[in-house]
Amino acid sequence: MPKTPEISAPEGGWPLGWGASLREFEVFLAVERGLSSNTVSGYLSDLRLLVLWACEREIAPSDLDRDRVTGFLVSQQGTGKAARSLARLASALRQFLGFLRMEGEGAAGPEAVVRPPRPPRILPRTLTESQVEALLAAPDLNTPLGVRDRAWIELLYASGLRVSELAALSARTVYLDEGFLKVLGKGRKERLIPFGESAEHWMRAWIALRPGFRPREDTLFVGRLGEAISRQHLWRMLKAYARSAGISPAEVSPHVLRHAFATHLLDHGADLRAVQAMLGHADISTTQIYTHVHQARLRTLYDRLHPRSQGK
C-alpha cells in the first residue's frame, strides 16, 4: 500500500504508538471497508491534526477518552475552521475511534464525538434539459470519434454514472438488448442501471465502429490508439463540448451531468428510492439533496409564472 503523504511522520516516526495505530487504520479502511484511495487519504489527512494535538500533550491512542476528544474538537473550532471542515474532521475521528474500540484500544468510542454544527446546505449545480440537449448535439457525428463522444455523453446523462465508473466500464457489462448495464461502484458494490433508447442507439453506433480502433483494453470507450480513456480526458472533452454548445465550461463536468440525471428524473416524477439505487448511494439522505434542487426549481418557476407571486 502506498504511503499517504498527508500523514507523513516526523523523523523517527510518530511516538506513543500513533504510527502503528494509523497504519492499521489505513489498512482497515482500504482493505476491510473497501474505501477508495482518495477517501482513505482524506481521513488520514484530517487525523494528522489529532495526532499533532495528542503528541504535544503526550496522549497515546489508548488514552483518548470523552474529555480529551471534546478538548481536541474545541481546539479545532477555535481555529476558525468552516462548519464543513469540522464536520469532515468529526467524521474521520468517529471512524478512527470506532476502529480503536473494535481493536480493544481507547477509552472513547464514536459516540464521544460531539456533533459539530451542521454545514450549510450547498445545492448541487445542474443543467436545464435544453442545456443537456445542446451538449448532446455538440459532437461531430460525421467522425467515428464524434459518434463515440455522443455515445458516452448520452450514457452519462442516461445512467448517472460517476466518471470513474464510465472510464472503467467494460464492454461486456453493457446489455443492449435488455437496456441496462452493470457497474462496480464505491466500496466495490455492484449495481444494475437501466438506460433509454437514445443511449442504446448511440452505443450501438459506437460499438459497430469500436473494432476499427483495435481496442487494447476491455473498456467500452477507447481512444484513437485503442487505449482506455482516462477520467481526466473525459472531463476535458466534456468541457470542450460545453464551450461548443455555448455553455460556460465552468458550469459543466461529468458530475454535473450526474446531478442533471437525478434532478430531471425527480422533475418527471421518479421515486426517490429508485434514484438512490441508480446513483449507488448507500444512504438515502445523500440522494435527498436532489429533492431540494427540485423544490428550488419549482419555487423559481412559481415565482416567475404565478400571477399572485411576490416575485411579480
Backbone torsions as a table, in degrees:
resi	resn	phi	psi	omega
1	MET	NA	131.1	-177.1
2	PRO	-66.9	148.7	179.6
3	LYS	-69.8	136.4	-179.0
4	THR	-87.5	115.4	-172.2
5	PRO	-64.9	-31.5	-176.1
6	GLU	-65.4	-20.0	-175.5
7	ILE	-113.0	19.4	-178.0
8	SER	-56.3	133.5	-173.9
9	ALA	-85.5	158.4	173.3
10	PRO	-67.2	167.2	178.9
11	GLU	-57.3	129.6	-176.9
12	GLY	95.8	-9.1	177.1
13	GLY	87.1	166.7	177.6
14	TRP	-71.4	136.2	179.6
15	PRO	-81.8	176.7	170.1
16	LEU	62.9	22.3	177.5
17	GLY	83.8	4.7	-178.4
18	TRP	-67.4	-38.0	-178.3
19	GLY	-58.8	-47.9	-179.1
20	ALA	-64.8	-41.6	-179.2
21	SER	-62.5	-41.7	-178.8
22	LEU	-68.7	-40.5	178.3
23	ARG	-63.2	-42.4	179.7
24	GLU	-67.4	-36.8	178.2
25	PHE	-66.2	-38.9	178.4
26	GLU	-62.0	-44.3	178.4
27	VAL	-63.4	-41.9	179.5
28	PHE	-58.8	-47.5	-178.3
29	LEU	-65.1	-43.8	-174.6
30	ALA	-76.8	-42.3	-172.6
31	VAL	-92.9	-53.7	-174.7
32	GLU	-77.2	-38.0	180.0
33	ARG	-93.0	-15.0	176.2
34	GLY	67.7	28.5	-179.0
35	LEU	-77.1	155.3	-179.9
36	SER	-68.6	159.6	-179.9
37	SER	-62.0	-34.1	178.4
38	ASN	-65.9	-40.8	179.6
39	THR	-66.9	-44.2	178.4
40	VAL	-60.2	-45.5	179.9
41	SER	-60.6	-39.4	178.8
42	GLY	-64.2	-43.3	177.8
43	TYR	-60.5	-47.3	-176.8
44	LEU	-67.6	-34.9	178.0
45	SER	-63.3	-43.0	178.0
46	ASP	-66.5	-38.5	-178.2
47	LEU	-68.1	-19.2	178.4
48	ARG	-58.3	-33.9	178.0
49	LEU	-63.6	-40.8	177.9
50	LEU	-65.0	-43.5	-177.6
51	VAL	-61.9	-47.0	179.4
52	LEU	-60.7	-44.6	179.5
53	TRP	-61.9	-45.9	-176.6
54	ALA	-68.8	-41.4	-178.7
55	CYS	-65.1	-35.9	177.7
56	GLU	-62.0	-27.5	-177.5
57	ARG	-105.8	9.1	179.4
58	GLU	55.9	45.0	178.5
59	ILE	-105.5	122.2	178.4
60	ALA	-86.4	161.5	177.2
61	PRO	-52.7	-38.6	-178.6
62	SER	-71.3	-10.9	-179.2
63	ASP	-95.4	1.4	-178.4
64	LEU	-72.6	112.2	174.2
65	ASP	-117.0	-178.4	-175.5
66	ARG	-58.5	-44.1	-177.2
67	ASP	-63.8	-40.6	-178.4
68	ARG	-71.0	-39.2	177.0
69	VAL	-61.6	-44.3	178.4
70	THR	-63.5	-40.7	178.2
71	GLY	-60.4	-40.8	178.3
72	PHE	-63.9	-46.1	-178.8
73	LEU	-64.6	-38.7	177.4
74	VAL	-62.3	-40.2	179.6
75	SER	-63.3	-35.2	179.8
76	GLN	-74.0	-36.1	175.4
77	GLN	-62.8	-33.7	-178.8
78	GLY	-70.6	-12.7	179.4
79	THR	-85.2	-2.8	179.3
80	GLY	83.9	20.0	179.6
81	LYS	-62.7	145.7	177.1
82	ALA	-67.3	155.5	-178.3
83	ALA	-58.6	-36.6	-179.5
84	ARG	-66.7	-38.9	178.8
85	SER	-67.0	-39.6	178.6
86	LEU	-65.9	-38.5	178.8
87	ALA	-64.3	-40.6	178.3
88	ARG	-66.1	-40.4	178.3
89	LEU	-63.5	-43.0	179.3
90	ALA	-62.9	-37.2	178.6
91	SER	-64.2	-44.6	178.5
92	ALA	-62.4	-41.8	-178.8
93	LEU	-66.7	-39.0	178.5
94	ARG	-62.5	-42.5	178.6
95	GLN	-63.3	-42.7	-177.0
96	PHE	-67.4	-43.3	179.5
97	LEU	-66.1	-35.6	175.8
98	GLY	-64.0	-38.9	177.8
99	PHE	-64.7	-45.5	179.6
100	LEU	-60.1	-41.7	179.5
101	ARG	-63.1	-42.7	-179.9
102	MET	-61.8	-33.1	179.9
103	GLU	-86.0	0.9	179.6
104	GLY	79.2	20.3	178.6
105	GLU	-116.2	163.2	174.5
106	GLY	82.6	148.0	-179.3
107	ALA	-102.4	4.5	-179.4
108	ALA	-136.3	145.5	175.8
109	GLY	-107.3	-170.9	-178.1
110	PRO	-57.2	-29.2	-177.5
111	GLU	-67.6	-12.7	179.2
112	ALA	-74.4	-13.8	-178.7
113	VAL	-83.1	110.4	178.5
114	VAL	-66.7	133.7	-178.3
115	ARG	-63.7	123.2	-178.8
116	PRO	-74.3	169.2	176.6
117	PRO	-56.4	139.4	-179.3
118	ARG	-65.6	127.3	179.5
119	PRO	-66.6	151.4	179.0
120	PRO	-61.2	141.0	-178.8
121	ARG	-73.6	123.1	176.9
122	ILE	-107.7	113.4	-179.1
123	LEU	-71.9	135.6	-178.8
124	PRO	-65.6	141.6	175.5
125	ARG	-68.5	140.7	179.1
126	THR	-140.2	-176.3	179.9
127	LEU	-123.8	152.8	172.8
128	THR	-75.5	164.3	179.1
129	GLU	-64.3	-35.1	178.9
130	SER	-69.0	-34.2	176.2
131	GLN	-66.4	-39.8	177.2
132	VAL	-62.5	-42.4	178.9
133	GLU	-60.1	-41.6	178.9
134	ALA	-64.8	-39.1	179.6
135	LEU	-65.3	-42.4	179.7
136	LEU	-64.3	-29.9	-177.2
137	ALA	-84.1	-3.7	-173.3
138	ALA	-72.5	-39.6	-178.0
139	PRO	-62.4	148.7	177.9
140	ASP	-81.7	107.8	-174.4
141	LEU	-79.6	0.8	176.0
142	ASN	-85.5	-1.9	179.4
143	THR	-122.1	148.5	177.7
144	PRO	-57.8	-38.9	-179.6
145	LEU	-68.8	-32.1	175.8
146	GLY	-66.0	-39.6	176.0
147	VAL	-63.3	-43.3	177.2
148	ARG	-57.4	-45.8	-176.1
149	ASP	-69.6	-37.6	174.9
150	ARG	-60.9	-38.6	-177.9
151	ALA	-65.8	-46.1	-176.3
152	TRP	-75.1	-30.0	175.4
153	ILE	-68.9	-42.1	175.5
154	GLU	-57.6	-43.5	-176.7
155	LEU	-68.0	-40.4	176.8
156	LEU	-56.5	-47.8	-176.9
157	TYR	-72.6	-31.9	-177.3
158	ALA	-77.5	-22.3	-170.9
159	SER	-121.2	-18.5	-177.0
160	GLY	71.7	23.0	179.6
161	LEU	-63.0	148.0	165.3
162	ARG	-71.4	151.4	-177.3
163	VAL	-63.2	-33.4	177.6
164	SER	-66.0	-34.4	177.9
165	GLU	-69.8	-38.7	177.9
166	LEU	-65.4	-44.5	-178.7
167	ALA	-61.7	-34.0	-176.8
168	ALA	-93.6	0.0	-173.5
169	LEU	-63.0	124.8	-179.6
170	SER	-83.7	142.3	176.6
171	ALA	-61.7	-24.3	-177.4
172	ARG	-80.3	-9.8	-176.9
173	THR	-107.7	14.6	174.9
174	VAL	-109.2	118.1	-175.7
175	TYR	-107.8	91.5	-173.0
176	LEU	-65.4	-42.5	-177.8
177	ASP	-64.6	-35.6	-179.2
178	GLU	-86.2	-19.4	177.2
179	GLY	78.8	34.2	175.2
180	PHE	-149.3	163.9	175.9
181	LEU	-130.1	158.3	-180.0
182	LYS	-113.2	130.4	-176.2
183	VAL	-134.7	146.8	176.6
184	LEU	-102.2	109.8	-173.9
185	GLY	-99.2	-154.5	-178.8
186	LYS	-60.4	145.1	-179.1
187	GLY	66.4	17.3	-179.1
188	ARG	56.4	36.7	177.0
189	LYS	-93.3	129.1	-178.2
190	GLU	-88.9	138.8	175.2
191	ARG	-143.3	155.6	177.8
192	LEU	-105.2	134.4	-178.0
193	ILE	-129.3	127.6	175.8
194	PRO	-78.6	160.7	172.5
195	PHE	-143.4	160.7	-172.3
196	GLY	-92.1	-176.1	-174.1
197	GLU	-67.3	-35.2	-179.0
198	SER	-64.6	-46.2	177.6
199	ALA	-62.9	-39.5	178.9
200	GLU	-61.9	-43.9	-178.8
201	HIS	-58.0	-48.2	-175.5
202	TRP	-75.0	-30.3	175.3
203	MET	-68.3	-38.2	176.0
204	ARG	-62.5	-40.9	179.4
205	ALA	-63.1	-40.8	179.2
206	TRP	-70.5	-43.0	-178.2
207	ILE	-60.9	-32.2	176.7
208	ALA	-67.9	-29.7	-179.5
209	LEU	-90.5	-22.2	-172.0
210	ARG	-55.2	-41.8	-178.5
211	PRO	-59.1	-26.9	179.4
212	GLY	-66.2	-14.9	178.5
213	PHE	-92.8	2.7	-179.9
214	ARG	48.5	65.5	-174.4
215	PRO	-56.5	128.7	174.9
216	ARG	-92.9	-9.5	-176.6
217	GLU	-122.3	163.4	176.8
218	ASP	-84.0	-9.4	-176.0
219	THR	-63.9	147.3	-176.6
220	LEU	-64.9	-44.3	-176.0
221	PHE	-104.5	118.8	-177.1
222	VAL	-122.5	163.7	-178.7
223	GLY	-88.2	-170.8	-176.4
224	ARG	-56.4	-34.0	-176.6
225	LEU	-101.6	16.6	178.5
226	GLY	81.7	7.5	-178.3
227	GLU	-84.6	156.9	174.8
228	ALA	-64.2	143.8	178.8
229	ILE	-90.4	130.1	179.8
230	SER	-75.3	158.3	178.3
231	ARG	-65.0	-31.0	178.6
232	GLN	-65.8	-38.6	179.2
233	HIS	-68.9	-39.0	175.9
234	LEU	-60.4	-42.1	179.4
235	TRP	-61.1	-45.9	-178.6
236	ARG	-65.5	-41.4	-179.9
237	MET	-63.7	-40.0	-180.0
238	LEU	-63.9	-39.0	175.9
239	LYS	-60.6	-42.5	-179.8
240	ALA	-64.8	-41.1	178.8
241	TYR	-68.8	-33.0	175.9
242	ALA	-61.0	-44.4	179.2
243	ARG	-60.8	-42.3	179.0
244	SER	-65.0	-30.7	-178.5
245	ALA	-85.2	1.0	179.7
246	GLY	79.2	22.2	178.3
247	ILE	-110.9	138.9	178.8
248	SER	-60.1	125.0	179.0
249	PRO	-56.9	-27.2	179.2
250	ALA	-64.8	-21.3	-177.5
251	GLU	-91.7	-4.7	-172.2
252	VAL	-125.0	135.3	172.5
253	SER	-157.7	165.8	175.6
254	PRO	-55.7	-35.4	-179.0
255	HIS	-71.6	-30.9	176.1
256	VAL	-65.1	-37.5	175.1
257	LEU	-64.3	-35.6	175.8
258	ARG	-63.3	-41.8	177.1
259	HIS	-63.9	-41.2	180.0
260	ALA	-62.9	-41.5	176.7
261	PHE	-53.2	-51.2	-176.5
262	ALA	-69.2	-44.3	-176.7
263	THR	-65.2	-43.3	-178.3
264	HIS	-69.5	-33.3	174.3
265	LEU	-61.4	-45.8	179.5
266	LEU	-66.6	-37.2	176.7
267	ASP	-56.7	-32.9	-176.6
268	HIS	-100.5	17.0	169.7
269	GLY	94.8	14.8	-179.5
270	ALA	-67.1	152.8	177.2
271	ASP	-77.8	137.0	-176.4
272	LEU	-60.9	-37.9	-179.5
273	ARG	-65.0	-36.9	178.9
274	ALA	-66.6	-41.1	178.1
275	VAL	-64.5	-40.1	177.5
276	GLN	-57.9	-45.8	-178.4
277	ALA	-63.9	-41.1	-178.2
278	MET	-70.1	-35.1	178.5
279	LEU	-76.3	-21.3	-179.1
280	GLY	80.8	27.2	177.4
281	HIS	-79.8	129.6	178.2
282	ALA	-71.6	-33.0	-175.2
283	ASP	-117.9	128.5	-177.4
284	ILE	-66.1	-20.6	178.7
285	SER	-63.2	-28.4	176.5
286	THR	-66.6	-38.8	-179.3
287	THR	-74.1	-28.0	-175.3
288	GLN	-63.6	-17.6	176.4
289	ILE	-56.6	-31.0	-177.9
290	TYR	-73.2	-24.6	175.5
291	THR	-67.9	-31.0	177.2
292	HIS	-70.3	-37.5	175.1
293	VAL	-61.6	-45.6	180.0
294	HIS	-59.2	-46.8	-179.5
295	GLN	-65.0	-38.6	179.5
296	ALA	-64.0	-38.4	179.0
297	ARG	-69.1	-39.7	176.4
298	LEU	-61.6	-40.2	179.9
299	ARG	-63.0	-43.9	179.0
300	THR	-62.7	-43.2	179.3
301	LEU	-62.7	-43.5	179.6
302	TYR	-62.1	-48.3	-178.4
303	ASP	-61.7	-30.5	-176.9
304	ARG	-81.5	-31.6	-169.2
305	LEU	-109.1	-30.5	-173.7
306	HIS	-74.9	131.7	-176.0
307	PRO	-65.5	-21.2	-178.7
308	ARG	-103.5	11.7	179.8
309	SER	-71.9	146.6	177.5
310	GLN	-66.1	-20.2	179.4
311	GLY	-72.6	-12.6	-179.3
312	LYS	-75.1	NA	NA
